[in-house]
Amino acid sequence: MECNKGTSAMLEWRSRFLAEGALDEQVYDQALRNAEALEQAGVISTAEWIELVKLANSALLVVR
């Protein structure tokens, strides 16, 4: 069950923050805070948190 909860949370995070493919700095900060909250709450693992941070970093670097 925990795996499903983490997977669902990660999918929701991706949908919320990566839907447009690029992040501005304000949304990037929100994405990182949200990912950290998910990890601290035990919804996702540290490895999953690292994956979300990497995705956010990549989205911040997208040239518009």
MDTraj code that builds the backbone (N, CA, C; nanometers):
import mdtraj as md
import numpy as np

residues = "MET GLU CYS ASN LYS GLY THR SER ALA MET LEU GLU TRP ARG SER ARG PHE LEU ALA GLU GLY ALA LEU ASP GLU GLN VAL TYR ASP GLN ALA LEU ARG ASN ALA GLU ALA LEU GLU GLN ALA GLY VAL ILE SER THR ALA GLU TRP ILE GLU LEU VAL LYS LEU ALA ASN SER ALA LEU LEU VAL VAL ARG".split()
xyz = np.array([
    [0.0821, -0.1199, 0.0000],
    [0.0000, 0.0000, 0.0000],
    [0.0854, 0.1248, 0.0000],
    [0.1937, 0.1248, 0.0798],
    [0.2807, 0.2416, 0.0849],
    [0.3380, 0.2735, -0.0525],
    [0.3721, 0.1713, -0.1294],
    [0.4271, 0.1914, -0.2633],
    [0.3258, 0.2653, -0.3507],
    [0.2001, 0.2247, -0.3422],
    [0.0953, 0.2899, -0.4205],
    [0.0779, 0.4353, -0.3796],
    [0.0868, 0.4626, -0.2494],
    [0.0724, 0.5987, -0.1993],
    [0.1857, 0.6861, -0.2522],
    [0.3089, 0.6355, -0.2482],
    [0.4240, 0.7100, -0.2983],
    [0.4161, 0.7315, -0.4479],
    [0.3779, 0.6284, -0.5206],
    [0.3652, 0.6390, -0.6658],
    [0.2591, 0.7417, -0.7018],
    [0.1473, 0.7367, -0.6345],
    [0.0399, 0.8327, -0.6590],
    [0.0855, 0.9750, -0.6282],
    [0.1555, 0.9921, -0.5179],
    [0.2037, 1.1252, -0.4799],
    [0.3029, 1.1784, -0.5827],
    [0.3887, 1.0919, -0.6325],
    [0.4870, 1.1340, -0.7325],
    [0.4185, 1.1715, -0.8643],
    [0.3179, 1.0942, -0.9023],
    [0.2440, 1.1266, -1.0245],
    [0.1712, 1.2596, -1.0109],
    [0.1123, 1.2837, -0.8962],
    [0.0436, 1.4103, -0.8718],
    [0.1433, 1.5261, -0.8745],
    [0.2609, 1.5055, -0.8134],
    [0.3644, 1.6094, -0.8120],
    [0.4072, 1.6433, -0.9544],
    [0.4324, 1.5392, -1.0339],
    [0.4736, 1.5610, -1.1732],
    [0.3648, 1.6349, -1.2517],
    [0.2411, 1.5952, -1.2318],
    [0.1302, 1.6602, -1.3017],
    [0.1188, 1.8064, -1.2618],
    [0.1360, 1.8334, -1.1350],
    [0.1221, 1.9705, -1.0840],
    [0.2368, 2.0601, -1.1286],
    [0.3602, 2.0110, -1.1209],
    [0.4750, 2.0978, -1.1423],
    [0.5414, 2.0837, -1.2797],
    [0.5231, 1.9728, -1.3474],
    [0.5940, 1.9519, -1.4733],
    [0.5033, 1.9506, -1.5954],
    [0.3785, 1.9829, -1.5779],
    [0.2824, 1.9773, -1.6881],
    [0.3235, 2.0664, -1.8057],
    [0.3839, 2.1801, -1.7769],
    [0.4221, 2.2729, -1.8833],
    [0.5645, 2.2508, -1.9317],
    [0.6382, 2.1619, -1.8666],
    [0.7720, 2.1273, -1.9113],
    [0.8832, 2.2174, -1.8606],
    [0.8524, 2.3366, -1.8137],
    [0.9531, 2.4290, -1.7627],
    [0.8997, 2.4957, -1.6362],
    [0.9918, 2.5283, -1.5466],
    [0.9540, 2.5936, -1.4214],
    [1.0217, 2.7295, -1.4114],
    [0.9475, 2.8299, -1.3655],
    [1.0146, 2.9538, -1.3288],
    [1.0630, 2.9377, -1.1846],
    [1.1397, 3.0330, -1.1359],
    [1.2015, 3.0169, -1.0044],
    [1.1006, 3.0044, -0.8911],
    [0.9904, 3.0768, -0.8994],
    [0.8896, 3.0707, -0.7929],
    [0.8252, 2.9321, -0.7865],
    [0.7869, 2.8784, -0.9001],
    [0.7244, 2.7457, -0.9040],
    [0.8271, 2.6383, -0.8692],
    [0.9514, 2.6586, -0.9099],
    [1.0598, 2.5671, -0.8745],
    [1.0711, 2.5564, -0.7219],
    [1.0709, 2.6715, -0.6530],
    [1.0787, 2.6712, -0.5067],
    [0.9601, 2.5970, -0.4458],
    [0.8412, 2.6187, -0.5006],
    [0.7216, 2.5487, -0.4516],
    [0.7355, 2.3980, -0.4725],
    [0.7877, 2.3593, -0.5882],
    [0.8050, 2.2175, -0.6191],
    [0.9006, 2.1514, -0.5213],
    [1.0110, 2.2199, -0.4907],
    [1.1079, 2.1636, -0.3960],
    [1.0492, 2.1532, -0.2556],
    [0.9774, 2.2570, -0.2128],
    [0.9152, 2.2522, -0.0792],
    [0.8118, 2.1403, -0.0716],
    [0.7347, 2.1230, -0.1772],
    [0.6333, 2.0178, -0.1800],
    [0.6982, 1.8799, -0.1770],
    [0.8042, 1.8614, -0.2545],
    [0.8750, 1.7326, -0.2562],
    [0.9338, 1.7030, -0.1187],
    [0.9901, 1.8046, -0.0562],
    [1.0472, 1.7854, 0.0777],
    [0.9393, 1.7479, 0.1788],
    [0.8239, 1.8114, 0.1693],
    [0.7134, 1.7804, 0.2608],
    [0.6675, 1.6358, 0.2422],
    [0.6614, 1.5897, 0.1184],
    [0.6222, 1.4510, 0.0920],
    [0.7221, 1.3536, 0.1540],
    [0.8508, 1.3865, 0.1416],
    [0.9550, 1.2984, 0.1964],
    [0.9520, 1.2997, 0.3487],
    [0.9388, 1.4167, 0.4079],
    [0.9360, 1.4274, 0.5533],
    [0.8133, 1.3602, 0.6137],
    [0.7032, 1.3594, 0.5399],
    [0.5808, 1.2947, 0.5873],
    [0.5861, 1.1427, 0.5691],
    [0.6898, 1.0948, 0.5009],
    [0.7027, 0.9517, 0.4795],
    [0.6213, 0.8986, 0.3632],
    [0.5672, 0.9880, 0.2828],
    [0.4864, 0.9470, 0.1683],
    [0.5758, 0.8927, 0.0571],
    [0.6934, 0.9555, 0.0396],
    [0.7905, 0.9082, -0.0594],
    [0.9233, 0.8819, 0.0113],
    [1.0058, 0.8010, -0.0500],
    [1.1370, 0.7697, 0.0069],
    [1.2370, 0.8795, -0.0277],
    [1.3532, 0.8729, 0.0344],
    [1.4596, 0.9679, 0.0040],
    [1.5020, 0.9554, -0.1417],
    [1.5091, 0.8341, -0.1924],
    [1.5457, 0.8129, -0.3331],
    [1.4416, 0.8762, -0.4257],
    [1.3154, 0.8650, -0.3910],
    [1.2090, 0.9266, -0.4717],
    [1.2169, 1.0787, -0.4629],
    [1.2500, 1.1308, -0.3448],
    [1.2671, 1.2747, -0.3280],
    [1.3802, 1.3246, -0.4177],
    [1.4905, 1.2521, -0.4216],
    [1.6036, 1.2895, -0.5070],
    [1.5601, 1.2924, -0.6528],
    [1.4808, 1.1950, -0.6941],
    [1.4302, 1.1923, -0.8315],
    [1.3476, 1.3174, -0.8623],
    [1.2611, 1.3577, -0.7697],
    [1.1786, 1.4757, -0.7915],
    [1.2641, 1.6024, -0.7979],
    [1.3661, 1.6109, -0.7140],
    [1.4557, 1.7266, -0.7161],
    [1.5290, 1.7340, -0.8496],
    [1.5744, 1.6207, -0.8987],
    [1.6424, 1.6177, -1.0286],
    [1.5481, 1.6620, -1.1408],
    [1.4244, 1.6173, -1.1355],
    [1.3264, 1.6579, -1.2361],
    [1.3009, 1.8081, -1.2298],
    [1.2890, 1.8615, -1.1088],
    [1.2673, 2.0054, -1.0924],
    [1.3878, 2.0834, -1.1443],
    [1.5076, 2.0357, -1.1137],
    [1.6288, 2.1024, -1.1620],
    [1.6311, 2.1061, -1.3144],
    [1.5977, 1.9946, -1.3759],
    [1.5964, 1.9883, -1.5223],
    [1.4928, 2.0834, -1.5809],
    [1.3763, 2.0909, -1.5172],
    [1.2689, 2.1783, -1.5663],
    [1.3061, 2.3255, -1.5494],
    [1.3841, 2.3578, -1.4473],
    [1.4276, 2.4959, -1.4264],
    [1.5265, 2.5374, -1.5346],
    [1.6048, 2.4425, -1.5835],
    [1.7084, 2.4718, -1.6812],
    [1.6584, 2.4750, -1.8265],
    [1.5314, 2.4410, -1.8469],
    [1.4754, 2.4412, -1.9823],
    [1.4746, 2.5829, -2.0369],
    [1.5303, 2.5995, -2.1550],
    [1.5332, 2.7304, -2.2197],
    [1.3979, 2.7539, -2.2858],
    [1.3391, 2.8670, -2.2553],
    [1.2066, 2.8978, -2.3112],
    [1.2204, 2.9821, -2.4332],
])
top = md.Topology()
chain = top.add_chain()
for i, resn in enumerate(residues, 1):
    res = top.add_residue(resn, chain, resSeq=i)
    for name in ("N", "CA", "C"):
        top.add_atom(name, md.element.get_by_symbol(name[0]), res)
traj = md.Trajectory(xyz[None], top)
